[in-house]
């Protein structure tokens, strides 16, 4: 399982759209706060593998491609730990 | 914009995984409560058009393909109206 404290140090790019508090900074950006780590990991991996198109995938795919499995687990654990 | 009251009558399939309260019924199913309608519409349309793969898309694509633009707007308005 990911480490939310480590994840907190890896979200500088994520936070531009999803906030440090996990709340989207514009309507098209989903809130991540309180989503399960399992779902957040699944989403990031689908973007990273190029499976998840449409929506904001042109932005998310390259972001996710810079992340290791451990990064993804840590970031997911961080956002899952927050209250919406 | 969608009609949340109309949407409430269209979520019987959605609710099996996302709840009538918009909270996922298992960790792999995302919470929808309080997401913006703009994001929810974008997601459902990406599934419907077959753009969004990976994750639970094998389940979501056929579900979304049964929805009109109006259905999607109404369902998005309903889940956006809920508090997580």
Backbone of each chain as nested JSON, in Angstrom:
{
  "chains": [
    {"id": "A", "residues": [
      {"number": 1, "name": "UNK", "atoms": {"N": [0.848, -1.209, 0.0], "CA": [0.0, 0.0, 0.0], "C": [0.879, 1.252, 0.0]}},
      {"number": 2, "name": "UNK", "atoms": {"N": [0.359, 2.315, -0.54], "CA": [1.122, 3.541, -0.644], "C": [1.254, 4.255, 0.685]}},
      {"number": 3, "name": "UNK", "atoms": {"N": [2.186, 5.21, 0.702], "CA": [2.476, 6.001, 1.897], "C": [1.951, 7.422, 1.675]}},
      {"number": 4, "name": "UNK", "atoms": {"N": [0.915, 7.807, 2.406], "CA": [0.336, 9.135, 2.159], "C": [1.317, 10.281, 2.428]}},
      {"number": 5, "name": "UNK", "atoms": {"N": [2.214, 10.097, 3.378], "CA": [3.192, 11.158, 3.654], "C": [4.151, 11.32, 2.474]}},
      {"number": 6, "name": "UNK", "atoms": {"N": [4.592, 10.197, 1.925], "CA": [5.452, 10.261, 0.736], "C": [4.673, 10.862, -0.429]}},
      {"number": 7, "name": "UNK", "atoms": {"N": [3.405, 10.476, -0.543], "CA": [2.581, 10.988, -1.626], "C": [2.443, 12.496, -1.58]}},
      {"number": 8, "name": "UNK", "atoms": {"N": [2.351, 13.024, -0.38], "CA": [2.215, 14.475, -0.215], "C": [3.372, 15.227, -0.872]}},
      {"number": 9, "name": "UNK", "atoms": {"N": [4.526, 14.595, -0.931], "CA": [5.691, 15.214, -1.554], "C": [5.76, 15.03, -3.06]}},
      {"number": 10, "name": "UNK", "atoms": {"N": [4.775, 14.338, -3.632], "CA": [4.831, 14.004, -5.067], "C": [3.69, 14.614, -5.869]}},
      {"number": 11, "name": "UNK", "atoms": {"N": [2.938, 15.504, -5.261], "CA": [1.716, 15.963, -5.923], "C": [1.8, 17.377, -6.498]}},
      {"number": 12, "name": "UNK", "atoms": {"N": [3.018, 17.903, -6.646], "CA": [3.072, 19.295, -7.107], "C": [2.391, 19.462, -8.472]}},
      {"number": 13, "name": "UNK", "atoms": {"N": [2.592, 18.521, -9.382], "CA": [1.92, 18.628, -10.691], "C": [0.427, 18.368, -10.562]}},
      {"number": 14, "name": "UNK", "atoms": {"N": [0.067, 17.351, -9.792], "CA": [-1.353, 16.984, -9.611], "C": [-2.164, 18.16, -9.064]}},
      {"number": 15, "name": "UNK", "atoms": {"N": [-1.535, 18.86, -8.102], "CA": [-2.271, 19.878, -7.344], "C": [-2.686, 21.069, -8.195]}},
      {"number": 16, "name": "UNK", "atoms": {"N": [-2.021, 21.275, -9.317], "CA": [-2.401, 22.399, -10.18], "C": [-3.868, 22.284, -10.602]}},
      {"number": 17, "name": "UNK", "atoms": {"N": [-4.322, 21.077, -10.818], "CA": [-5.718, 20.858, -11.241], "C": [-6.582, 20.248, -10.132]}},
      {"number": 18, "name": "UNK", "atoms": {"N": [-5.992, 19.39, -9.315], "CA": [-6.782, 18.65, -8.318], "C": [-6.647, 19.223, -6.909]}},
      {"number": 19, "name": "UNK", "atoms": {"N": [-5.832, 20.273, -6.749], "CA": [-5.674, 20.889, -5.434], "C": [-4.77, 20.086, -4.517]}},
      {"number": 20, "name": "UNK", "atoms": {"N": [-4.175, 20.771, -3.533], "CA": [-3.467, 20.02, -2.485], "C": [-4.5, 19.381, -1.553]}},
      {"number": 21, "name": "UNK", "atoms": {"N": [-5.706, 19.927, -1.558], "CA": [-6.799, 19.393, -0.739], "C": [-7.659, 18.378, -1.499]}},
      {"number": 22, "name": "UNK", "atoms": {"N": [-7.281, 18.061, -2.744], "CA": [-8.005, 17.06, -3.509], "C": [-9.317, 17.542, -4.097]}},
      {"number": 23, "name": "UNK", "atoms": {"N": [-9.526, 18.856, -4.105], "CA": [-10.741, 19.398, -4.7], "C": [-10.362, 20.06, -6.019]}},
      {"number": 24, "name": "UNK", "atoms": {"N": [-11.045, 19.685, -7.105], "CA": [-10.729, 20.209, -8.429], "C": [-10.726, 21.73, -8.441]}},
      {"number": 25, "name": "UNK", "atoms": {"N": [-9.749, 22.283, -9.153], "CA": [-9.612, 23.739, -9.196], "C": [-10.466, 24.363, -10.298]}},
      {"number": 26, "name": "UNK", "atoms": {"N": [-11.127, 23.544, -11.093], "CA": [-12.098, 23.993, -12.11], "C": [-13.08, 22.842, -12.287]}},
      {"number": 27, "name": "UNK", "atoms": {"N": [-14.301, 23.126, -12.788], "CA": [-15.321, 22.077, -12.834], "C": [-14.917, 20.828, -13.622]}},
      {"number": 28, "name": "UNK", "atoms": {"N": [-14.082, 20.989, -14.63], "CA": [-13.745, 19.818, -15.439], "C": [-12.741, 18.883, -14.744]}},
      {"number": 29, "name": "UNK", "atoms": {"N": [-12.147, 19.34, -13.647], "CA": [-11.164, 18.515, -12.92], "C": [-11.836, 17.826, -11.74]}},
      {"number": 30, "name": "UNK", "atoms": {"N": [-11.821, 16.504, -11.704], "CA": [-12.522, 15.82, -10.622], "C": [-11.878, 16.025, -9.254]}},
      {"number": 31, "name": "UNK", "atoms": {"N": [-12.734, 15.998, -8.245], "CA": [-12.259, 15.926, -6.866], "C": [-11.672, 14.541, -6.634]}},
      {"number": 32, "name": "UNK", "atoms": {"N": [-10.55, 14.502, -5.943], "CA": [-9.921, 13.226, -5.611], "C": [-10.025, 12.918, -4.117]}},
      {"number": 33, "name": "UNK", "atoms": {"N": [-10.296, 13.919, -3.324], "CA": [-10.33, 13.733, -1.867], "C": [-11.343, 12.66, -1.492]}},
      {"number": 34, "name": "UNK", "atoms": {"N": [-10.876, 11.682, -0.736], "CA": [-11.775, 10.661, -0.216], "C": [-12.123, 9.546, -1.188]}},
      {"number": 35, "name": "UNK", "atoms": {"N": [-11.64, 9.631, -2.441], "CA": [-11.796, 8.456, -3.31], "C": [-10.921, 7.339, -2.752]}},
      {"number": 36, "name": "UNK", "atoms": {"N": [-11.278, 6.101, -3.012], "CA": [-10.456, 5.003, -2.505], "C": [-9.121, 4.969, -3.24]}},
      {"number": 37, "name": "UNK", "atoms": {"N": [-8.093, 4.514, -2.543], "CA": [-6.785, 4.359, -3.181], "C": [-6.876, 3.381, -4.352]}},
      {"number": 38, "name": "UNK", "atoms": {"N": [-7.697, 2.339, -4.215], "CA": [-7.83, 1.342, -5.294], "C": [-8.32, 2.003, -6.584]}},
      {"number": 39, "name": "UNK", "atoms": {"N": [-9.323, 2.855, -6.457], "CA": [-9.84, 3.533, -7.652], "C": [-8.811, 4.509, -8.224]}},
      {"number": 40, "name": "UNK", "atoms": {"N": [-8.171, 5.272, -7.355], "CA": [-7.205, 6.266, -7.845], "C": [-6.033, 5.58, -8.547]}},
      {"number": 41, "name": "UNK", "atoms": {"N": [-5.572, 4.461, -7.992], "CA": [-4.483, 3.724, -8.657], "C": [-4.936, 3.198, -10.019]}},
      {"number": 42, "name": "UNK", "atoms": {"N": [-6.13, 2.644, -10.061], "CA": [-6.656, 2.112, -11.32], "C": [-6.737, 3.194, -12.388]}},
      {"number": 43, "name": "UNK", "atoms": {"N": [-7.195, 4.38, -11.991], "CA": [-7.32, 5.484, -12.949], "C": [-5.964, 5.923, -13.47]}},
      {"number": 44, "name": "UNK", "atoms": {"N": [-5.027, 6.147, -12.547], "CA": [-3.699, 6.621, -12.981], "C": [-3.019, 5.604, -13.885]}},
      {"number": 45, "name": "UNK", "atoms": {"N": [-3.187, 4.324, -13.579], "CA": [-2.556, 3.297, -14.418], "C": [-3.217, 3.222, -15.795]}},
      {"number": 46, "name": "UNK", "atoms": {"N": [-4.539, 3.394, -15.839], "CA": [-5.222, 3.389, -17.14], "C": [-4.744, 4.565, -18.002]}},
      {"number": 47, "name": "UNK", "atoms": {"N": [-4.535, 5.721, -17.375], "CA": [-3.969, 6.852, -18.128], "C": [-2.54, 6.525, -18.566]}},
      {"number": 48, "name": "UNK", "atoms": {"N": [-1.742, 6.004, -17.642], "CA": [-0.327, 5.748, -17.942], "C": [-0.167, 4.769, -19.091]}},
      {"number": 49, "name": "UNK", "atoms": {"N": [-1.037, 3.751, -19.141], "CA": [-0.938, 2.74, -20.202], "C": [-1.582, 3.211, -21.509]}},
      {"number": 50, "name": "UNK", "atoms": {"N": [-2.115, 4.431, -21.509], "CA": [-2.731, 4.945, -22.726], "C": [-4.101, 4.348, -23.017]}},
      {"number": 51, "name": "UNK", "atoms": {"N": [-4.698, 3.709, -22.02], "CA": [-6.012, 3.079, -22.22], "C": [-7.15, 4.075, -22.062]}},
      {"number": 52, "name": "UNK", "atoms": {"N": [-6.92, 5.083, -21.227], "CA": [-8.005, 6.0, -20.88], "C": [-7.913, 7.254, -21.736]}},
      {"number": 53, "name": "UNK", "atoms": {"N": [-8.727, 7.301, -22.784], "CA": [-8.761, 8.468, -23.665], "C": [-9.954, 9.344, -23.347]}},
      {"number": 54, "name": "UNK", "atoms": {"N": [-10.197, 10.322, -24.202], "CA": [-11.313, 11.245, -23.992], "C": [-11.045, 12.156, -22.809]}},
      {"number": 55, "name": "UNK", "atoms": {"N": [-12.015, 12.976, -22.486], "CA": [-11.891, 13.862, -21.324], "C": [-10.59, 14.65, -21.349]}},
      {"number": 56, "name": "UNK", "atoms": {"N": [-9.894, 14.664, -20.23], "CA": [-8.641, 15.411, -20.12], "C": [-7.435, 14.501, -20.306]}},
      {"number": 57, "name": "UNK", "atoms": {"N": [-7.601, 13.418, -21.067], "CA": [-6.526, 12.433, -21.175], "C": [-5.277, 12.982, -21.855]}},
      {"number": 58, "name": "UNK", "atoms": {"N": [-5.439, 13.993, -22.714], "CA": [-4.246, 14.556, -23.371], "C": [-3.326, 15.193, -22.343]}},
      {"number": 59, "name": "UNK", "atoms": {"N": [-3.915, 15.603, -21.246], "CA": [-3.13, 16.18, -20.153], "C": [-2.668, 15.081, -19.195]}},
      {"number": 60, "name": "UNK", "atoms": {"N": [-3.576, 14.151, -18.874], "CA": [-3.271, 13.155, -17.84], "C": [-2.308, 12.067, -18.295]}},
      {"number": 61, "name": "UNK", "atoms": {"N": [-2.382, 11.669, -19.56], "CA": [-1.532, 10.558, -19.999], "C": [-0.049, 10.873, -19.799]}},
      {"number": 62, "name": "UNK", "atoms": {"N": [0.452, 12.011, -20.307], "CA": [1.872, 12.285, -20.084], "C": [2.22, 12.481, -18.608]}},
      {"number": 63, "name": "UNK", "atoms": {"N": [1.309, 13.044, -17.832], "CA": [1.589, 13.169, -16.398], "C": [1.77, 11.782, -15.772]}},
      {"number": 64, "name": "UNK", "atoms": {"N": [0.839, 10.889, -16.071], "CA": [0.899, 9.559, -15.464], "C": [2.113, 8.774, -15.953]}},
      {"number": 65, "name": "UNK", "atoms": {"N": [2.541, 9.039, -17.179], "CA": [3.686, 8.303, -17.721], "C": [4.99, 8.656, -17.017]}},
      {"number": 66, "name": "UNK", "atoms": {"N": [4.984, 9.723, -16.246], "CA": [6.157, 10.066, -15.445], "C": [6.158, 9.416, -14.066]}},
      {"number": 67, "name": "UNK", "atoms": {"N": [5.177, 8.574, -13.786], "CA": [5.025, 8.019, -12.433], "C": [5.344, 6.526, -12.394]}},
      {"number": 68, "name": "UNK", "atoms": {"N": [6.087, 6.118, -11.367], "CA": [6.328, 4.691, -11.106], "C": [5.121, 4.102, -10.375]}},
      {"number": 69, "name": "UNK", "atoms": {"N": [5.093, 2.778, -10.267], "CA": [4.029, 2.13, -9.481], "C": [4.022, 2.664, -8.048]}},
      {"number": 70, "name": "UNK", "atoms": {"N": [5.217, 2.88, -7.496], "CA": [5.296, 3.373, -6.117], "C": [4.773, 4.805, -6.022]}},
      {"number": 71, "name": "UNK", "atoms": {"N": [5.133, 5.634, -6.98], "CA": [4.601, 7.005, -7.0], "C": [3.071, 6.97, -7.021]}},
      {"number": 72, "name": "UNK", "atoms": {"N": [2.527, 6.141, -7.897], "CA": [1.067, 6.059, -8.03], "C": [0.434, 5.603, -6.715]}},
      {"number": 73, "name": "UNK", "atoms": {"N": [1.022, 4.607, -6.083], "CA": [0.475, 4.119, -4.806], "C": [0.534, 5.213, -3.743]}},
      {"number": 74, "name": "UNK", "atoms": {"N": [1.638, 5.958, -3.707], "CA": [1.795, 7.004, -2.694], "C": [0.819, 8.163, -2.941]}},
      {"number": 75, "name": "UNK", "atoms": {"N": [0.7, 8.571, -4.184], "CA": [-0.219, 9.677, -4.513], "C": [-1.662, 9.259, -4.237]}},
      {"number": 76, "name": "UNK", "atoms": {"N": [-2.003, 8.032, -4.594], "CA": [-3.359, 7.536, -4.323], "C": [-3.632, 7.518, -2.821]}},
      {"number": 77, "name": "UNK", "atoms": {"N": [-2.656, 7.06, -2.051], "CA": [-2.838, 7.001, -0.592], "C": [-3.018, 8.402, -0.019]}},
      {"number": 78, "name": "UNK", "atoms": {"N": [-2.274, 9.367, -0.551], "CA": [-2.409, 10.745, -0.062], "C": [-3.816, 11.278, -0.33]}},
      {"number": 79, "name": "UNK", "atoms": {"N": [-4.277, 11.213, -1.567], "CA": [-5.596, 11.786, -1.875], "C": [-6.729, 10.998, -1.204]}},
      {"number": 80, "name": "UNK", "atoms": {"N": [-6.544, 9.703, -1.066], "CA": [-7.568, 8.898, -0.379], "C": [-7.694, 9.28, 1.099]}},
      {"number": 81, "name": "UNK", "atoms": {"N": [-6.615, 9.826, 1.659], "CA": [-6.617, 10.152, 3.096], "C": [-7.341, 11.454, 3.413]}},
      {"number": 82, "name": "UNK", "atoms": {"N": [-7.68, 12.217, 2.384], "CA": [-8.29, 13.536, 2.604], "C": [-9.808, 13.454, 2.669]}},
      {"number": 83, "name": "UNK", "atoms": {"N": [-10.39, 14.406, 3.363], "CA": [-11.852, 14.532, 3.419], "C": [-12.312, 15.503, 2.337]}},
      {"number": 84, "name": "UNK", "atoms": {"N": [-13.338, 15.139, 1.562], "CA": [-13.838, 16.092, 0.566], "C": [-14.539, 17.295, 1.229]}}
    ]},
    {"id": "B", "residues": [
      {"number": 1, "name": "UNK", "atoms": {"N": [-28.656, 22.603, -19.097], "CA": [-28.17, 21.873, -17.904], "C": [-29.169, 20.779, -17.54]}},
      {"number": 2, "name": "UNK", "atoms": {"N": [-28.676, 19.723, -16.911], "CA": [-29.516, 18.592, -16.549], "C": [-30.435, 18.907, -15.387]}},
      {"number": 3, "name": "UNK", "atoms": {"N": [-31.416, 18.02, -15.217], "CA": [-32.426, 18.157, -14.162], "C": [-32.174, 17.08, -13.106]}},
      {"number": 4, "name": "UNK", "atoms": {"N": [-31.732, 17.474, -11.924], "CA": [-31.397, 16.461, -10.916], "C": [-32.589, 15.601, -10.511]}},
      {"number": 5, "name": "UNK", "atoms": {"N": [-33.774, 16.164, -10.528], "CA": [-34.952, 15.36, -10.18], "C": [-35.203, 14.286, -11.227]}},
      {"number": 6, "name": "UNK", "atoms": {"N": [-35.092, 14.662, -12.501], "CA": [-35.22, 13.669, -13.57], "C": [-34.111, 12.636, -13.453]}},
      {"number": 7, "name": "UNK", "atoms": {"N": [-32.914, 13.096, -13.137], "CA": [-31.779, 12.184, -13.004], "C": [-32.006, 11.135, -11.94]}},
      {"number": 8, "name": "UNK", "atoms": {"N": [-32.618, 11.547, -10.863], "CA": [-32.888, 10.608, -9.766], "C": [-33.692, 9.4, -10.232]}},
      {"number": 9, "name": "UNK", "atoms": {"N": [-34.508, 9.58, -11.273], "CA": [-35.294, 8.475, -11.814], "C": [-34.555, 7.625, -12.828]}},
      {"number": 10, "name": "UNK", "atoms": {"N": [-33.313, 7.978, -13.118], "CA": [-32.568, 7.283, -14.176], "C": [-31.335, 6.539, -13.669]}},
      {"number": 11, "name": "UNK", "atoms": {"N": [-31.177, 6.435, -12.359], "CA": [-29.908, 5.913, -11.83], "C": [-29.991, 4.492, -11.302]}},
      {"number": 12, "name": "UNK", "atoms": {"N": [-31.035, 3.759, -11.662], "CA": [-31.132, 2.424, -11.058], "C": [-29.918, 1.56, -11.398]}},
      {"number": 13, "name": "UNK", "atoms": {"N": [-29.445, 1.627, -12.63], "CA": [-28.254, 0.838, -12.983], "C": [-27.002, 1.424, -12.325]}},
      {"number": 14, "name": "UNK", "atoms": {"N": [-26.878, 2.742, -12.357], "CA": [-25.702, 3.422, -11.782], "C": [-25.532, 3.072, -10.31]}},
      {"number": 15, "name": "UNK", "atoms": {"N": [-26.69, 3.04, -9.601], "CA": [-26.659, 2.93, -8.149], "C": [-26.119, 1.596, -7.659]}},
      {"number": 16, "name": "UNK", "atoms": {"N": [-26.162, 0.58, -8.503], "CA": [-25.639, -0.723, -8.093], "C": [-24.175, -0.61, -7.669]}},
      {"number": 17, "name": "UNK", "atoms": {"N": [-23.431, 0.246, -8.346], "CA": [-22.005, 0.41, -8.025], "C": [-21.705, 1.747, -7.346]}},
      {"number": 18, "name": "UNK", "atoms": {"N": [-22.436, 2.797, -7.728], "CA": [-22.12, 4.146, -7.226], "C": [-23.067, 4.603, -6.126]}},
      {"number": 19, "name": "UNK", "atoms": {"N": [-24.045, 3.759, -5.754], "CA": [-24.969, 4.123, -4.683], "C": [-26.016, 5.134, -5.133]}},
      {"number": 20, "name": "UNK", "atoms": {"N": [-27.136, 5.143, -4.427], "CA": [-28.101, 6.228, -4.656], "C": [-27.575, 7.512, -4.012]}},
      {"number": 21, "name": "UNK", "atoms": {"N": [-26.671, 7.344, -3.055], "CA": [-26.058, 8.498, -2.383], "C": [-24.753, 8.932, -3.041]}},
      {"number": 22, "name": "UNK", "atoms": {"N": [-24.399, 8.285, -4.154], "CA": [-23.187, 8.677, -4.877], "C": [-21.891, 8.21, -4.253]}},
      {"number": 23, "name": "UNK", "atoms": {"N": [-21.983, 7.28, -3.315], "CA": [-20.773, 6.733, -2.693], "C": [-20.565, 5.317, -3.217]}},
      {"number": 24, "name": "UNK", "atoms": {"N": [-19.369, 5.046, -3.735], "CA": [-19.078, 3.747, -4.321], "C": [-19.383, 2.614, -3.355]}},
      {"number": 25, "name": "UNK", "atoms": {"N": [-19.956, 1.536, -3.885], "CA": [-20.347, 0.414, -3.042], "C": [-19.204, -0.587, -2.847]}},
      {"number": 26, "name": "UNK", "atoms": {"N": [-18.081, -0.351, -3.501], "CA": [-16.86, -1.136, -3.31], "C": [-15.705, -0.201, -3.662]}},
      {"number": 27, "name": "UNK", "atoms": {"N": [-14.486, -0.504, -3.167], "CA": [-13.388, 0.455, -3.361], "C": [-13.083, 0.792, -4.821]}},
      {"number": 28, "name": "UNK", "atoms": {"N": [-13.307, -0.146, -5.724], "CA": [-12.951, 0.119, -7.117], "C": [-13.956, 1.041, -7.814]}},
      {"number": 29, "name": "UNK", "atoms": {"N": [-15.102, 1.288, -7.188], "CA": [-16.114, 2.163, -7.795], "C": [-16.004, 3.572, -7.226]}},
      {"number": 30, "name": "UNK", "atoms": {"N": [-15.766, 4.568, -8.062], "CA": [-15.554, 5.921, -7.527], "C": [-16.828, 6.526, -6.935]}},
      {"number": 31, "name": "UNK", "atoms": {"N": [-16.614, 7.357, -5.927], "CA": [-17.681, 8.204, -5.413], "C": [-18.002, 9.258, -6.468]}},
      {"number": 32, "name": "UNK", "atoms": {"N": [-19.286, 9.498, -6.65], "CA": [-19.715, 10.525, -7.604], "C": [-20.311, 11.743, -6.893]}},
      {"number": 33, "name": "UNK", "atoms": {"N": [-20.694, 11.566, -5.658], "CA": [-21.36, 12.645, -4.919], "C": [-20.483, 13.892, -4.881]}},
      {"number": 34, "name": "UNK", "atoms": {"N": [-21.045, 14.994, -5.324], "CA": [-20.349, 16.27, -5.24], "C": [-19.338, 16.538, -6.338]}},
      {"number": 35, "name": "UNK", "atoms": {"N": [-19.141, 15.577, -7.252], "CA": [-18.33, 15.899, -8.435], "C": [-19.115, 16.901, -9.275]}},
      {"number": 36, "name": "UNK", "atoms": {"N": [-18.424, 17.717, -10.022], "CA": [-19.144, 18.678, -10.863], "C": [-19.885, 17.958, -11.981]}},
      {"number": 37, "name": "UNK", "atoms": {"N": [-21.016, 18.527, -12.392], "CA": [-21.762, 17.965, -13.515], "C": [-20.899, 17.954, -14.774]}},
      {"number": 38, "name": "UNK", "atoms": {"N": [-20.071, 18.972, -14.951], "CA": [-19.213, 19.036, -16.148], "C": [-18.29, 17.826, -16.217]}},
      {"number": 39, "name": "UNK", "atoms": {"N": [-17.693, 17.478, -15.093], "CA": [-16.796, 16.326, -15.084], "C": [-17.568, 15.029, -15.299]}},
      {"number": 40, "name": "UNK", "atoms": {"N": [-18.691, 14.883, -14.621], "CA": [-19.468, 13.644, -14.757], "C": [-19.96, 13.456, -16.19]}},
      {"number": 41, "name": "UNK", "atoms": {"N": [-20.394, 14.525, -16.831], "CA": [-20.828, 14.418, -18.237], "C": [-19.655, 14.02, -19.132]}},
      {"number": 42, "name": "UNK", "atoms": {"N": [-18.522, 14.657, -18.916], "CA": [-17.336, 14.35, -19.721], "C": [-16.948, 12.88, -19.587]}},
      {"number": 43, "name": "UNK", "atoms": {"N": [-17.01, 12.356, -18.375], "CA": [-16.64, 10.958, -18.151], "C": [-17.617, 10.014, -18.84]}},
      {"number": 44, "name": "UNK", "atoms": {"N": [-18.91, 10.262, -18.637], "CA": [-19.905, 9.359, -19.239], "C": [-19.813, 9.379, -20.756]}},
      {"number": 45, "name": "UNK", "atoms": {"N": [-19.573, 10.549, -21.332], "CA": [-19.462, 10.628, -22.795], "C": [-18.199, 9.937, -23.3]}},
      {"number": 46, "name": "UNK", "atoms": {"N": [-17.108, 10.04, -22.554], "CA": [-15.878, 9.349, -22.968], "C": [-16.081, 7.833, -22.933]}},
      {"number": 47, "name": "UNK", "atoms": {"N": [-16.803, 7.335, -21.944], "CA": [-17.141, 5.901, -21.929], "C": [-18.056, 5.568, -23.104]}},
      {"number": 48, "name": "UNK", "atoms": {"N": [-19.084, 6.375, -23.298], "CA": [-20.068, 6.087, -24.344], "C": [-19.429, 6.031, -25.724]}},
      {"number": 49, "name": "UNK", "atoms": {"N": [-18.462, 6.931, -25.96], "CA": [-17.807, 6.971, -27.274], "C": [-16.714, 5.917, -27.416]}},
      {"number": 50, "name": "UNK", "atoms": {"N": [-16.515, 5.13, -26.367], "CA": [-15.48, 4.099, -26.438], "C": [-14.075, 4.63, -26.315]}},
      {"number": 51, "name": "UNK", "atoms": {"N": [-13.932, 5.872, -25.828], "CA": [-12.6, 6.462, -25.691], "C": [-11.921, 6.065, -24.39]}},
      {"number": 52, "name": "UNK", "atoms": {"N": [-12.745, 5.828, -23.378], "CA": [-12.2, 5.594, -22.057], "C": [-12.1, 4.102, -21.779]}},
      {"number": 53, "name": "UNK", "atoms": {"N": [-10.911, 3.561, -21.931], "CA": [-10.682, 2.152, -21.671], "C": [-10.026, 1.942, -20.32]}},
      {"number": 54, "name": "UNK", "atoms": {"N": [-9.566, 0.72, -20.07], "CA": [-8.934, 0.411, -18.79], "C": [-9.952, 0.44, -17.661]}},
      {"number": 55, "name": "UNK", "atoms": {"N": [-9.454, 0.27, -16.441], "CA": [-10.32, 0.337, -15.261], "C": [-11.558, -0.533, -15.429]}},
      {"number": 56, "name": "UNK", "atoms": {"N": [-12.719, 0.031, -15.136], "CA": [-13.978, -0.702, -15.207], "C": [-14.714, -0.41, -16.513]}},
      {"number": 57, "name": "UNK", "atoms": {"N": [-13.971, -0.071, -17.561], "CA": [-14.617, 0.364, -18.801], "C": [-15.438, -0.743, -19.462]}},
      {"number": 58, "name": "UNK", "atoms": {"N": [-15.079, -2.007, -19.234], "CA": [-15.866, -3.092, -19.841], "C": [-17.289, -3.081, -19.295]}},
      {"number": 59, "name": "UNK", "atoms": {"N": [-17.429, -2.556, -18.094], "CA": [-18.751, -2.445, -17.482], "C": [-19.395, -1.106, -17.875]}},
      {"number": 60, "name": "UNK", "atoms": {"N": [-18.614, -0.029, -17.848], "CA": [-19.178, 1.309, -18.033], "C": [-19.533, 1.625, -19.484]}},
      {"number": 61, "name": "UNK", "atoms": {"N": [-18.772, 1.112, -20.426], "CA": [-19.029, 1.471, -21.825], "C": [-20.443, 1.072, -22.261]}},
      {"number": 62, "name": "UNK", "atoms": {"N": [-20.841, -0.204, -22.066], "CA": [-22.207, -0.553, -22.475], "C": [-23.274, 0.198, -21.677]}},
      {"number": 63, "name": "UNK", "atoms": {"N": [-23.011, 0.467, -20.402], "CA": [-23.991, 1.242, -19.629], "C": [-24.18, 2.626, -20.254]}},
      {"number": 64, "name": "UNK", "atoms": {"N": [-23.062, 3.274, -20.542], "CA": [-23.139, 4.636, -21.08], "C": [-23.751, 4.649, -22.474]}},
      {"number": 65, "name": "UNK", "atoms": {"N": [-23.555, 3.558, -23.212], "CA": [-24.088, 3.52, -24.577], "C": [-25.613, 3.448, -24.604]}},
      {"number": 66, "name": "UNK", "atoms": {"N": [-26.219, 3.168, -23.464], "CA": [-27.671, 3.204, -23.383], "C": [-28.231, 4.565, -22.995]}},
      {"number": 67, "name": "UNK", "atoms": {"N": [-27.373, 5.564, -22.889], "CA": [-27.799, 6.881, -22.392], "C": [-27.789, 7.936, -23.489]}},
      {"number": 68, "name": "UNK", "atoms": {"N": [-28.851, 8.742, -23.533], "CA": [-28.891, 9.906, -24.422], "C": [-28.112, 11.056, -23.78]}},
      {"number": 69, "name": "UNK", "atoms": {"N": [-27.878, 12.115, -24.551], "CA": [-27.241, 13.313, -23.984], "C": [-28.057, 13.854, -22.819]}},
      {"number": 70, "name": "UNK", "atoms": {"N": [-29.387, 13.81, -22.966], "CA": [-30.234, 14.324, -21.889], "C": [-30.14, 13.443, -20.647]}},
      {"number": 71, "name": "UNK", "atoms": {"N": [-30.142, 12.133, -20.843], "CA": [-29.963, 11.227, -19.701], "C": [-28.661, 11.549, -18.964]}},
      {"number": 72, "name": "UNK", "atoms": {"N": [-27.592, 11.704, -19.733], "CA": [-26.283, 11.973, -19.133], "C": [-26.312, 13.285, -18.355]}},
      {"number": 73, "name": "UNK", "atoms": {"N": [-26.932, 14.304, -18.931], "CA": [-27.003, 15.6, -18.235], "C": [-27.815, 15.477, -16.944]}},
      {"number": 74, "name": "UNK", "atoms": {"N": [-28.913, 14.719, -16.999], "CA": [-29.761, 14.573, -15.811], "C": [-29.053, 13.767, -14.71]}},
      {"number": 75, "name": "UNK", "atoms": {"N": [-28.426, 12.685, -15.101], "CA": [-27.715, 11.847, -14.121], "C": [-26.558, 12.638, -13.509]}},
      {"number": 76, "name": "UNK", "atoms": {"N": [-25.831, 13.373, -14.347], "CA": [-24.722, 14.198, -13.836], "C": [-25.248, 15.234, -12.847]}},
      {"number": 77, "name": "UNK", "atoms": {"N": [-26.368, 15.867, -13.176], "CA": [-26.938, 16.886, -12.283], "C": [-27.353, 16.269, -10.954]}},
      {"number": 78, "name": "UNK", "atoms": {"N": [-27.895, 15.059, -11.015], "CA": [-28.31, 14.39, -9.772], "C": [-27.107, 14.118, -8.868]}},
      {"number": 79, "name": "UNK", "atoms": {"N": [-26.092, 13.463, -9.406], "CA": [-24.948, 13.107, -8.545], "C": [-24.175, 14.359, -8.106]}},
      {"number": 80, "name": "UNK", "atoms": {"N": [-24.131, 15.364, -8.95], "CA": [-23.449, 16.615, -8.564], "C": [-24.16, 17.305, -7.404]}},
      {"number": 81, "name": "UNK", "atoms": {"N": [-25.454, 17.046, -7.28], "CA": [-26.242, 17.733, -6.238], "C": [-26.049, 17.132, -4.847]}},
      {"number": 82, "name": "UNK", "atoms": {"N": [-25.402, 15.967, -4.772], "CA": [-25.267, 15.263, -3.486], "C": [-24.006, 15.686, -2.741]}},
      {"number": 83, "name": "UNK", "atoms": {"N": [-24.052, 15.541, -1.438], "CA": [-22.877, 15.79, -0.592], "C": [-22.131, 14.484, -0.337]}},
      {"number": 84, "name": "UNK", "atoms": {"N": [-20.818, 14.47, -0.519], "CA": [-20.097, 13.218, -0.228], "C": [-20.1, 12.924, 1.294]}}
    ]}
  ]
}
